[in-house]
Each structure stands twice: as C-alpha cells, then as structure tokens.
C-alpha cells in the first residue's frame, strides 16, 4: 500500500486517515511464516504540533510454535507505528526522521520493519512453560518424564563413568 502524502505536505489537508490490510504471508521470522492472516493497519498521518507525523497501529495474529515446547500457539498482537515524516534531510543521519521521497510512502515496507523490530524475542504458550525434556523430548507441561534430572559437569563426565 502506497500513501500519497503530497496534499499533506503542501498544506492542502491537515489529516489523512490510514486504513488497510497488508499481506505479510511471505515474511519469515526465525524460519517460520507467522503472519497467516493479513496485517491490519489503522491510524492517520497529519500535522501534529507543527510537524508532519504518522501515528498508526498494526494489528496482526501470530500463528506459530511456542519457543520452549513447540506447542502451536495463536496470539493477537499489535505494534505502534509512530514516525516523523520529512521530504529532505540536511546531511543528517537521524533515525527519528523518516524520509519520504516524491511524497510517497510504502506502508508495507514500514509495517514489516516496525513489526520485526517490535517482535518479541520469545513467544511462549504460557508464562510458566516448562519446555521439553532435553533427554527424551517429552513436553514437561504435560507431566514429568522420569528422566534423571541430575546433571554431571561435562568436564567430569569421564570420572562419573568410572563410578558407574
């Protein structure tokens, strides 16, 4: 989705509503495609306190495995998209300003960047997820597996074998 922002920058209008859907089904996060449904973007671009800014929110659903136990999870999420828009930079490298070339802004690229930067480093099925047994692979949320929980320091493993 391309936003045509020329009327906003030329002062013809003060606010421009933004509403649409973006297909991110081909975007991968950690080797999976978690965006099975379109991402909905809602907000506005406009003149706020003397600067032109974009204030929007991306609403999406994460469909993928739990990072500890691999159980499939589905979670509604949202990401704020707040940017100050400019048409030129005065030889500055400023991360707070978003350069809009030819008064056009690709909302798709911006949404992907903002969502991936805001994406949680771990998504769990529940806060106290116990994960998988590192010996047998059983989901420990379903109960104990019976494997020995006594761990031997790998540097002393040869001595442990002598005692067995």
N, C-alpha and C positions, 0 to 999 in steps of 0.2 A: 504494500500500500504506500503510495507516494503522496505526501502532503504538499500542496501548492500553497506556499506561505507569502507570496508576493503581496496580496491585499493587506495582510497583516503588517508587513514591513513598510509598505507605502502609506500606512495610516488610514486606509480606506475602511477597515474594520478594526475593532479593538479585541474581539474574542472569536475564536474559531473552535467549535466543538469537534472532538475527535471520537469516533466510534467505529469499530470494525473488528474483523477477525483475521487472524494470520495463521497460515498453515506452517507449523514447525515439525511436522511428522518426520522430516528427513534429518533433523538435528539430533546428534548423538551426545549423550552425557555419560561418561565412564563406560562406553561401549554399548549402551542401550539407547533406544529411542523412546523417552518417557512422555512425549507430547502426542498422544494418540488422538486427542481432540483439538480443534482449533483454539488458539490463544485469543481471548477477547481483550481488546484494548479500549479503554474508555477514559476520557478526560477532555482537556482543552489546551489550546495554545492561545496566548494573548499577551496584552500589555499589562504587566503587574509591577507596580512601584517604579515605573519608568523604564523597565527592561522587558524585552520580549522573551517569554519563557514557555516551556512545555510542562504541564502538570497532568500526568496520566497514570493509570494503573493497568498493569497486565494481569489478567485473571486466567489461570490455567489449572489443569489437573495433572498431577504426577502419577503415572502408572508404571510401576517397576518393582524390583525386588528390595526387600529390607537389606541394609548393608551389613547386618550381623548374621541373620538366619536365612536369608534368601526367600522368605515368605513373600508372595505378591502383595503389594500394598497399593492403595489408591488414595491420594490426598489432594484436596483443593488447596491451591496456593495463590499468592499474589505478590507482585513486585511493583514498587513505586518507580515511576519514570519521571524524574524532575531534572530539567536541563534549562540553562540559559542559552538562547539562540542568538547567533551573530552571523552577519554576512561576510565579515572580513576580520582578520587578526593583524595587529600591528607588530609583526615579527615576534610574537609572543608564543610561548608554549604553555598554554593554560588548560588544564584538564577540566576546569569548571565551565568553560565555554564550549559550545557545540557549534562548529562551523557549518552553515547552511549554504551550499553552493547553488547558484541560479535560483534561489528562493524555493528549492525543492528539498524535502527531507524524506528519506526512506524509513518509514516507520517499522518495516520488517527487520532491517538490519539493526536499528536502535533497540527494538524489543529483544532480539536474540542476545545482543551484547549485555543489556541490563539484566535480563533473566539469568544468563550464565554467570555474571558477576555476583548476583544476589543468591545464587543457588546454594542450598545448604551443603556442607561438606559431608554430612552423614544424614541419611534418611532411615529412620527405624520404624518397625511395625508398632512398637510401643516404647515408652521411655525406658522401661526396665528390661528390654530384650536381652536374653542371656546368650544368644548366638548359637553356634554349632559346636559340638564336641570336636576338639582338634585331633582326637584319635580315631573315633568311629564315624563322625559326621552327623550324629543324631541331633535334632533340634532340641536344645535344652529347655525351651519354653514348654515343651510337652512332657517334661519329666527328666529325671536323671537317667543316664545310660548304663551305669555300672562300671565304666572305665576307671582306672586308677587316676586319682587327682594328684597323686604325689609326683612332683616333677623333680628330675635329677638335673643338676647343673651339667650341661653338655661337656664341660671340661673335666668332670669327674665321672663320666659315664663308663669309662674303662674300669675304674675301681668298683663301681656298682655291679658290673658284670662279674667280677671276681667274687663278690659277696653272694651272688645268686647261685 
